[in-house]
Amino acid sequence: MLSLFYRMEPRYATLATIYEIVKHEFNPTGYTCQPNQIILRQQLPWDSIMKHITDLASEGLVNVVGLGNSIYITDKGIQKLKSPGLISSN
């Protein structure tokens, strides 16, 4: 799946990173993902990652609690990753 990240829109690559962190949990939508977990997996500046998270939250693909310290993927976010056409043709 990592090779697919490079062909996704950047915010969806961040969504995929969040999913990779939580996918093996009993309840992926209930698992708290911390921003530092994302930063360790993506080689992007903090402000870019936080912009992606804000954009994803506005689409309803993640929920952000507090000052961005707790991020939860939503069922809609998981379905978005599984949808056809997510990969950019660029």
Secondary structure, DSSP 8 states (H G I E B T S, - for coil): -HHHHTTB-HHHHHHHHHHHHHTTSSSGGGS-B-HHHHHHHS-S-HHHHHHHHHHHHHTTSEEEETTTTEEEE-HHHHHHHHSTT-B---
